[in-house]
Amino acid sequence: MRIKGTIGFVGTGNMGEALIRGLLKAGVVEPGQIVGSDPRPDRAAELCETYGIRTSADNVEVARQADILILAVKPQVMERVLDEVGPEIHAHALVISIAAGVPLSAIETRLPQARVIRTMPNTPALVGAGATAIAVGGHATDEDLAAARRIFDSVGMTVALDEAQMDAVTGLSGSGPAYVFLVIEALADAGVKVGLSRHHAQALAAQTLLGSAKLLIETDEHPGRLKDMVTSPGGTAIAGLHTLEAGGLRTTLMDAVEAATRRSRELGEEAVRADQG
């Protein structure tokens, strides 16, 4: 499904650029349909040259042109950006936020009539393998949800959830790449310890996680069943698994997701208090 109209990006950092690249690669829009703002002239010129999109140093100019406005800014500056662009957003425009922890209510308070969607993408979107959760605001329609899914499907996969679940998404998939990178680093360190070169150890560790995830997704098997396929009686894998269980890996990962979820909830509450203040 192609998207009609102009997609505006307020903020063209890593995630904004990932979405631009994904949209164009998937053929969802043409370069001329995208306009993005960036305060750095060299960055704007780079995006224009690389992707053929239109750029501006002015957030307001982007907001005026956008039929779909993507707020790809840090949570800390969302309030200022909304105050800046809010009066210039078209009445028919769809507003999509990727700011972690900023609730729909904080955006809808400043844009009371706007159709707003909140998303939580993660950094693998930079290589087209992202996981994005989507929650719709009070005025958003089914068509708006479909448009948002089309945008974020261009850089991975999407799930539509109630906003109450977004903090859990932040704790799991939003923060999850950090956990996975730590696991890869630890596996690579272990490979070096038992005699592999750093280069080979890291490559093998990363490919093992990639391949395991691909196997799980494509077979749709329970991970426990796939684990059992690797473990033979008295073998090497079961010896390693015993050590992982004894070390509390399962509990530690669950605690990490819970802690990150709790922190996301706290940040959201802080955003609401700041908005009310």
Order of alpha helices (4+ residues) and beta strands (2+ residues): beta-alpha-beta-alpha-beta-alpha-beta-alpha-beta-alpha-beta-beta-alpha-beta-alpha-alpha-alpha-alpha-alpha-alpha
